[in-house]
Amino acid sequence: MALPQGKNPLTYAEYLKLDEDIQYEVIDGQIYNMSPSPNVKHQSIAMELSTEFNLFLRNRSCRVLGEIDVCLSDEDDHSKINEWVKPDIVIVCDMNKIRTNHIAGAPDLIVEILSKSTAKVDKMIKFNRYQRAGVKEYWIVDPIHEVIDVFVLKNGLYKHEGTFAQNEVIEVKMFEGLSINLRNVFREEF
């Protein structure tokens, strides 16, 4: 699939006019193709993590969303937005950031599930961009090795809180009382 032609970077307004099946992210002026669709294991992990977050956050002031456009600035003029991402899971606790079709501003927590085509972007480019944007907690899930790296923003920089494997429990720093047993997340064989 060819990248859009024209001026660089692509604006969010231009992106919204593209075919619905075309999905791109734009980070620091670079366009990243989001194809192909995630595999079954990727989707299963995303659903299990979303379920864990949703069960805890139900009836609280935070929302759990999956694969929604996130414009890291709080700009509302789509023609002025030239950077957005589409994380696997986002948690937003400031309802003023939720728009009809996207999130405007940094979410509180982002989860990215690695694939062969996204590993470098998720581990390096998005890591640095989320840190600059002020995303409070960033999780990088490695579905092949069934581990999750958790990073928490402290004094403007991510601190690695640990690498958690299938038989471990993550105590979510952002939400006191929320523990996620990774046996529930990495429970299927594919």
N, C-alpha and C positions, 0 to 999 in steps of 0.2 A: 504494500500500500504506500503510495507516494505521499510525502509530506506536502502540506499546502504550499502553493506558490504565492509569491507576493512579498510584501514588506516583512522584515523580521524585526522584532518578534511579532508573532500573531497576537491579536488582541482577543480578549474573552468574547467580545461582541461578534467578531469574525468567526470564532470557534463555534459559537452557538448557532450560526447559520449553516454549518457543515452538516452532512448526513448524520443522522442519529447513531449509526453504527460505527462512526469514526470517533475514536477516543485518543486524545493527546493530553500530555501534561507539558507545561512550559515552566522551566525553572531557570532563573538567571539568564533569560533570553534564549535558551536552548530548547528546541522542541523534541519531545520524547513520544514515540509511538507506543500506545498501550496494548497493541495486539500481540499475540492472540489472547483469547479469553483464558482466565485461570483454569487449572485442572481441578479434578474432583477433590483431591486431598487439600489443595489450597482453599477451595470453597468450604469444605467440611471444617477445617481449622477456623476459618473466619466465622462460620455459623456458631461453632461451639464457644469461641471467645465472646462473640456478641451475646449469646445466651447468658453466659456467666455475668457479664457486665449488666445486661438488662435486668436480670433477676435481682441484683443488688440495688440498682438505681431506679427501679420502678417506684413511682410516687415520690421521687426526689426531683430536684431542679436541674438535673443533667440529662442530656439526650445522647443515645448511642445510635450512630448512623453508619451505614456501610456504603462504600464506593460512591461518594458524593463529591462533586467538585468543591475544592477548598481554595479560595482566593486568600492568600496569606495576609494581604493588606485589607483594611476595612473599607476600601473604596467601593462605592455603589455604582459608579458610571462604568458600565461594561466596556465602553470604548477606551477607557483609561487603564483597565486591568490588563497587564501583559505577563502575568504569572499565576499559575494555578496548578494544583496537584489533585490526584484522585486516590487517597489512601484506602486501604482495605477496610479499616475501621477508624472512626473518629468519635471522640466524646467531647461534647460541648456543654459547658455549664453556664454560659452567658447566653440566654435566649435571644438577646439582641443581635447576636452574630448569625442566627439562622435566617436565611432568606428562602424564597420559594424553591430555587434550583441549586443553591450553593451555600457554603459557609463563608462569611466575610470576616476575616481575621483569624488569628491562630486558635485552633482548638486546644482544649486542655490536655488531651491524650490522643496520640496517633499510634496505630498499629499498622505495620507494613509486613506482608508475608512475602518472603523472597521467592523468586523464580529465576531460572537461568538468565532470562533477558533483563531482569530488574535488579539483580543483586548489587552490582556496582552503584547504580543510581540510589538504591535504598540505603546502602551502608555508608556512602560517602556524600553524594550530592544532596540528597534529601536530609541526611543527618545534619549537615552543616546549615542547610536552609531552615530546617525546623528549629534548630538551636537559635539562629539569628532572629527568627520570627517570635520566639518565646513560647513554643510548645512545651508545656511543663513536664510531660512524660512521653517518651518515645520507646516503643517496643519493636524489635526486629525479630521476626519469627523465621526460623530455618526449618522448613517442613521436611527436608531430607534427613537431617540429623536430629529432628524433633527437640529443638532447644529454642528458648526465647531469651534474647538479650534485652535487659531493661536499663534505660537511661533516664535519669531525673535531672531536670534543670536546676542548677545551684549557682547563684551569682553569675548568671548569663552563660554558663557552660554546662554541657552534659557531663554528669558523673555516672560511670558505669556501676549500677547497683548489683549486677550479677548476671550470670548465665544460668538459666534454669532448665532442667531436663525433665523428661517424661514422668519420673517418679517424685517430683518435687512440687512444692506449693509456693506460689508467688503472693507475697503480701503487698497489695497494691498501695503504693505510697500516697497517691492522691486521695484515696477513699479509705479512711480508717474503718477497720472491720471487714474489709473485702479481701478474701483469700481465694485464689484460684488454684485448684488442684489440677495439674497438667495431665493427669490420667484422664480427666474428662475432656481435655482438648485434643490430645494425641491418642484417641481411643480406637481409631479405625485403621485397618491395614489396607493399603491400595497398591 
